[in-house]
C-alpha cells in the first residue's frame, strides 16, 4: 500500500497535483485510489465548520485510507492533512505494514491561495473566515520528522516531479526501511510498558489539571526525566478523565505494535493527543 499524503492550506493546488500524480501512476500500470473530501462527498465548508464535524472528517479520511490498505494499491490522500499529529498517525499505520510513503506539500503563498479561492465557483469556494482559520492552524511539514519524509515541496511555478514521486512510492516491500523506532535495541518489555505508562500518565495528569482549572490556549507539559524538554498541547476546550484514558489506551495499543525508544514516547503521545483533542 504505497501511501502519498497531499498537504497544504486550502486552495494551494493539492487536488490538481493529486490528479496529475494519479493519472501518471495509472498510465504506468499502477492501481491508484484517491481518498479525500470529494471522494467521500464531504462538502469542505460543512466538514470543517466546527470541532465535532472536523474530527468526524478526519476520522472518515483515516478509516477509508485504512480500508484500502494492501500491497498493490497506491493511495493518495487528497486533503489538507494540516495537523502533524494526524500525519503521524497515518504514518504509523503505513509503517506497521512496511509500505512506502511520502508527503507532497503544496507551498502556495496565502495571498495567492486566497485569490484562487475567490475565483472558484461559489459551491466550490471556501468560506472566507474558515479559509483564514485553516491557514492559521496549518502545521507545516518538517523533513526532520520521520512522518513527514520523503517530502516533496512544490511551489505554484514548479513542475511536479512525477518520476521521483513514483520511485519513492514504489520501492519493493523488502527495500522499505523498518520503522526507525524498531531499529533500536529492543528493551525488556516490562520496563518499556512501565516507562510508557508513567510518561503518558504524567502528561495526562498535567492536561487534566489545566482543563479543570479552565486554562485555555497553549499549555506546557512539565519536563520529563526521559529527555523530553517542553511539549505543547493546544487546549481549546474542556477534556475529562474518561476521554484521556480512552486516548491513552488507543495510543498504548499502537505504541506496543510499533515499539520505540522510551525517550521518544512523550513526543509521540503529545502528537497523538493533539490529533484527538485539539479539535
Helices and strands as residue ranges (DSSP letters): E 3-7, H 14-27, E 31-36, H 44-47, H 51-67, E 73-78, H 84-96, E 101-106, H 110-119, G 122-124, H 128-137, G 146-148, E 151-154, H 162-169, G 173-175, G 180-182, H 189-212, E 217-221, E 231-235, H 241-257, G 262-264, H 265-277
